[in-house]
Amino acid sequence: MIIRPTVWEALLIVLCTIVVLGSVALMVRAANAQDFSGGDLQRSHRARAVGSVSMVEATRATYGLTALPPDRVPSAVVMPGAAAGGEPAALSPRERAYALAIARVSFNEAGASEPDLAMLHAIADARGRLAFLRRHSRCVMGVLSQEQAYARPGRCRWTRNLRVDARRPRGWNEAIDGPWSRMRPVWRAHLRMAAEYVSGARQLIVCPVTPRSWDGARWRAQIEARGWTVLDCKGTRNLGVVR
């Protein structure tokens, strides 16, 4: 004799199947995802002095940047929980997306400069985070196409594609940019630092007030001619500005 389930029993079976499949999918996604609250981020939360020899030398070798005077380089502060060995709060998916975005944008603007990362994070954090970055940094944030990125000067052709796993990004040209192996540890450290700022485990205030926006130092005359005031932000390669 064949026992046929009732309608309610059939619906219950379907519902249980959906729940099980959903749970499996979430477990697979969690296993494959790169979580900023784990891995390298959990291995190191000690305060790193801005402008450490290894970071500055790696950045100078790659970008040809000059070192900042010692009195212009502020020091970051690691919050008490992290300094005592505690971990920063785990980041939500949206916070992880923002940490990657602010790391990409700041790396595009100033390489591995922590003061610039701190300033750009303060600005974006006050003005809508991802939504603000999409308006301000259209190339790095992917609003412009990859073809448009190739046509623009600067590093956006590859900084827009910087990866969580630190593999060589699309657009990196070793004939022009050199070996990616030299840049990989610099980017990995910068991304970890961005996650620490987003989690609140790390803080650095470089401007007297939170800027409204930023721009390159070479545009200072044009910026002031448009009515913006340039702030005295310590250690940054970019200008923090307010109206």
C-alpha positions as CSV (number, residue, x, y, z in Angstrom):
1,M,0.0,0.0,0.0
2,I,1.4,3.4,-1.0
3,I,1.1,6.1,1.7
4,R,0.5,9.5,0.2
5,P,1.4,12.5,2.3
6,T,-1.3,15.1,3.0
7,V,-1.0,18.6,1.5
8,W,0.3,20.0,4.7
9,E,2.9,17.3,5.1
10,A,4.1,17.9,1.5
11,L,4.4,21.6,2.2
12,L,6.4,20.9,5.4
13,I,8.8,18.6,3.5
14,V,9.4,21.3,0.8
15,L,9.9,24.0,3.5
16,C,12.5,21.8,5.3
17,T,14.3,21.1,2.1
18,I,14.6,24.8,1.3
19,V,15.9,25.5,4.8
20,V,18.5,22.8,4.5
21,L,19.7,23.9,1.1
22,G,19.8,27.6,2.3
23,S,22.0,26.6,5.3
24,V,24.4,24.6,3.0
25,A,24.7,27.6,0.7
26,L,25.5,30.0,3.6
27,M,28.1,27.6,4.9
28,V,29.8,27.3,1.5
29,R,29.7,31.1,1.1
30,A,31.2,31.6,4.6
31,A,34.0,29.1,3.8
32,N,34.9,30.8,0.6
33,A,34.6,34.4,1.7
34,Q,37.5,36.4,2.9
35,D,36.5,37.8,6.3
36,F,38.4,40.8,7.4
37,S,37.7,39.8,11.0
38,G,39.8,36.6,10.5
39,G,43.2,35.6,9.1
40,D,45.8,38.3,8.9
41,L,43.5,40.8,10.8
42,Q,43.4,38.6,13.9
43,R,47.1,37.9,13.8
44,S,48.2,41.5,14.3
45,H,46.6,44.5,16.1
46,R,49.6,46.2,17.5
47,A,50.2,49.9,16.7
48,R,52.4,50.4,13.7
49,A,54.2,53.8,13.4
50,V,53.2,55.6,10.3
51,G,56.2,55.8,8.0
52,S,57.9,52.7,9.2
53,V,61.0,51.9,7.2
54,S,59.6,48.8,5.4
55,M,56.3,50.5,4.4
56,V,57.8,53.7,3.3
57,E,60.6,52.0,1.4
58,A,58.2,49.7,-0.4
59,T,55.9,52.6,-1.3
60,R,58.8,54.8,-2.5
61,A,60.3,51.9,-4.6
62,T,57.0,51.4,-6.3
63,Y,55.6,54.9,-6.7
64,G,58.7,57.0,-6.5
65,L,57.4,59.0,-3.5
66,T,59.6,61.0,-1.2
67,A,59.6,60.4,2.5
68,L,57.7,62.8,4.7
69,P,59.6,64.9,7.3
70,P,59.4,63.2,10.7
71,D,57.5,66.1,12.3
72,R,54.8,65.8,9.7
73,V,54.1,62.1,10.4
74,P,51.5,61.5,13.1
75,S,51.2,58.2,15.0
76,A,48.1,56.0,15.0
77,V,46.4,54.9,18.1
78,V,45.1,51.4,18.6
79,M,42.1,51.2,20.8
80,P,42.5,49.7,24.3
81,G,40.6,46.5,23.5
82,A,42.9,45.7,20.6
83,A,46.1,46.8,22.4
84,A,45.2,44.4,25.3
85,G,45.0,41.5,22.9
86,G,41.3,41.7,22.1
87,E,40.0,41.6,18.5
88,P,38.1,44.4,16.8
89,A,34.4,43.8,16.3
90,A,33.6,41.5,13.3
91,L,32.7,43.4,10.2
92,S,29.3,43.0,8.5
93,P,29.3,42.2,4.8
94,R,28.6,45.9,4.1
95,E,31.4,47.0,6.3
96,R,33.8,44.6,4.6
97,A,32.7,46.0,1.2
98,Y,33.4,49.5,2.5
99,A,36.8,48.5,4.0
100,L,37.8,47.2,0.6
101,A,36.5,50.3,-1.2
102,I,38.3,52.8,1.1
103,A,41.5,50.7,0.9
104,R,41.3,50.8,-2.9
105,V,40.5,54.5,-3.1
106,S,43.2,55.6,-0.6
107,F,45.8,53.3,-2.3
108,N,45.0,54.9,-5.6
109,E,45.3,58.4,-4.1
110,A,48.4,58.0,-2.0
111,G,49.8,54.5,-2.0
112,A,50.3,53.0,1.5
113,S,50.0,56.4,3.3
114,E,48.2,55.8,6.6
115,P,47.5,59.5,7.2
116,D,45.7,59.6,3.8
117,L,43.8,56.4,4.6
118,A,42.7,57.9,7.9
119,M,41.6,61.2,6.3
120,L,39.7,59.6,3.5
121,H,38.0,57.2,5.9
122,A,37.0,60.1,8.1
123,I,35.5,62.0,5.1
124,A,33.7,59.0,3.7
125,D,32.4,57.8,7.1
126,A,30.8,61.2,7.7
127,R,29.3,61.5,4.2
128,G,27.7,58.1,3.4
129,R,30.6,55.7,3.0
130,L,30.1,53.7,-0.2
131,A,27.5,56.1,-1.7
132,F,30.0,59.0,-1.2
133,L,32.9,57.1,-2.7
134,R,30.9,56.2,-5.8
135,R,30.3,59.9,-6.4
136,H,33.8,61.1,-5.6
137,S,36.0,58.3,-7.0
138,R,34.0,57.1,-10.0
139,C,36.9,55.3,-11.7
140,V,38.2,53.3,-8.7
141,M,34.6,52.5,-7.6
142,G,33.8,51.0,-10.9
143,V,31.3,53.6,-12.1
144,L,33.5,54.1,-15.1
145,S,34.3,51.1,-17.3
146,Q,37.6,49.3,-17.4
147,E,38.2,50.8,-20.9
148,Q,37.7,54.3,-19.5
149,A,40.1,53.5,-16.7
150,Y,42.8,52.4,-19.2
151,A,42.3,55.8,-21.0
152,R,42.8,57.8,-17.8
153,P,46.2,58.8,-16.4
154,G,47.3,57.3,-13.0
155,R,46.8,53.9,-11.4
156,C,43.0,53.5,-11.6
157,R,43.4,50.8,-14.3
158,W,44.6,48.4,-11.6
159,T,43.7,49.9,-8.2
160,R,40.0,49.5,-9.0
161,N,40.6,45.8,-9.2
162,L,42.7,45.3,-6.1
163,R,41.7,42.0,-4.5
164,V,41.0,40.7,-1.0
165,D,43.2,37.7,-1.7
166,A,46.0,40.1,-2.8
167,R,46.4,38.3,-6.1
168,R,47.6,40.4,-9.1
169,P,44.7,42.7,-10.1
170,R,43.4,43.1,-13.6
171,G,45.1,46.1,-15.3
172,W,48.5,45.6,-13.5
173,N,51.2,45.6,-16.3
174,E,54.5,44.2,-15.1
175,A,56.3,45.9,-18.0
176,I,55.2,49.3,-16.6
177,D,54.5,48.6,-12.9
178,G,57.1,46.0,-12.1
179,P,56.6,42.7,-10.4
180,W,53.4,42.3,-8.4
181,S,55.2,40.3,-5.8
182,R,56.8,43.5,-4.6
183,M,53.4,45.2,-4.2
184,R,51.5,42.3,-2.7
185,P,52.6,42.6,0.9
186,V,52.1,46.4,0.8
187,W,48.5,46.1,-0.4
188,R,47.8,43.3,2.1
189,A,49.0,45.4,5.0
190,H,47.0,48.4,3.7
191,L,43.8,46.4,3.4
192,R,44.2,45.0,6.9
193,M,44.8,48.5,8.2
194,A,41.6,49.7,6.5
195,A,39.6,47.0,8.2
196,E,41.0,48.1,11.5
197,Y,39.8,51.6,10.9
198,V,36.4,50.5,9.9
199,S,36.1,48.2,12.9
200,G,37.1,51.0,15.2
201,A,40.2,49.1,16.4
202,R,42.5,51.8,15.0
203,Q,42.2,55.6,15.0
204,L,44.3,58.5,13.6
205,I,43.1,62.1,13.5
206,V,45.2,64.1,11.0
207,C,43.0,67.2,10.4
208,P,41.8,69.8,12.9
209,V,38.2,69.1,11.7
210,T,36.7,66.5,9.4
211,P,37.3,67.7,5.8
212,R,34.4,68.0,3.4
213,S,36.4,66.4,0.6
214,W,40.0,66.0,-0.7
215,D,42.1,66.6,-3.8
216,G,45.7,66.4,-4.9
217,A,48.2,69.0,-3.7
218,R,49.0,70.1,-7.2
219,W,45.5,71.5,-7.5
220,R,45.8,73.8,-4.5
221,A,45.6,77.1,-6.4
222,Q,42.5,75.9,-8.3
223,I,40.9,74.6,-5.1
224,E,41.3,77.9,-3.3
225,A,40.2,79.8,-6.3
226,R,36.9,77.9,-6.1
227,G,36.3,79.0,-2.6
228,W,37.5,76.0,-0.7
229,T,39.8,76.2,2.4
230,V,42.7,73.9,2.7
231,L,43.1,72.4,6.2
232,D,46.4,71.8,7.9
233,C,46.3,68.0,7.8
234,K,49.4,66.3,9.2
235,G,51.3,63.8,7.1
236,T,48.8,63.5,4.2
237,R,49.8,63.7,0.5
238,N,46.4,64.9,-0.4
239,L,44.7,68.1,0.7
240,G,41.7,68.0,3.1
241,V,39.3,70.8,2.2
242,V,36.2,72.5,3.6
243,R,34.0,75.4,2.5
